[in-house]
């Protein structure tokens, strides 16, 4: 017969190590950016590639204008970085944290 273990008491609010509200608001804003499927498509297009706006637009089948708007949001959220080469601007994921977030999200939904 299985042994019944006593339930542990719930932690008291003052004992929880909660981040400041401002940090939690910033985190919520970051996840809000991930809440748009167009931005997710763009991030996946950039997962292993550095691409210009036209190449991204072709990959995700959107207009250059729509892609540029979403890239601005992603850049403001520090999820993508860019570099100029002449008149062409190339975009890439900002760092490995972004790749990790995408990978963990895929792992989570595939479970």
N, C-alpha and C positions, 0 to 999 in steps of 0.2 A: 504494500500500500504506500502511496506517495506521501511524503512528509509535508505537512502544511507549514509554511514559514510565515512568521509574523510580518505584516506589512510595515515598511519603514515609514516613520512620520514624514509628512510633507514638509519641505523646507520652508522656513519663514521668509517672507519677502526681504527682510533686511539681510538675510544670509546669502541671497542670490547675488552672484557677481554679474550684474547687468551693466552693459555699456550706457554711457550718457544718452539722453534722448536725442541730442544732435547727431551722434554717431548712428543711432538707429534710424533716424530720418534719412541720413545719407545712404545707408544700406538699402532702405526701402526705395529710394530714388534710383539706385543702381539696378535693383531687381525690376523696377518699372521699365527701364530701358530694355531689359531682356524680355519684356512682356509683349513685344511687337514682332510678329512673324517675319516681316520684311527685314527688320534689323538682324534677326537671327539668320536669315538667308545670307545677308551681306557678311556677317561674321563668319559663317561657314565657308563662303567663297574665299575669304581671306585666311582661313585656318592654316593653310600651308603655302600661301601664295602672297606675293606683293603685286597688286593690280592697280591699274588706272581706272578712273570712273567709267570709261566706256567698256572696259573689260568686265567690270563688276556688273554694269547694266546688262550686258549680254548674258552673263552667267545667271543672273537672277530674273531676267526677262522683265526689266522695268526701264523707264525712261532715265536718261542721264540726270534730269532735273529731280526726279523722285529719289534717285540714289544719292545725289549730292545733298539733298535735304537730310536724309537718314545718316549719311556720313558725318554731317555737322553735329547731329545729336550724339553719335558714337564718339566723335572726337572730343566733344565737351565733357563726356562722361569718362574720358581717358581709357576708352576701350580700343581705339585705333590711333595709329600715328601716321604721319605722312612725310614725304620728302619730295622735293621738286627736282626735276631733271629737265632743264629748258622750260618749255611751256607745259610739260606734262607733270601731273601730280600723281604720285604712287602712294597707295594706302596699304597698311599691314596691321595685323593685330598688335596692340601696344606691348604686350608681354605674355609670358607663359601662364600667368594667372587667368587670362581670358580663355586660353585654350583649355585650361583645367576646368573652368566653370562650364564651358560647353561640353566637355567630355563627361563630367560628373552629371550634368543634366541628362545627357543621352543615356548614361548608365542607369540613372534613376528611372527613366520612363521605360527602359527595356527590361526592367526586373519583373 
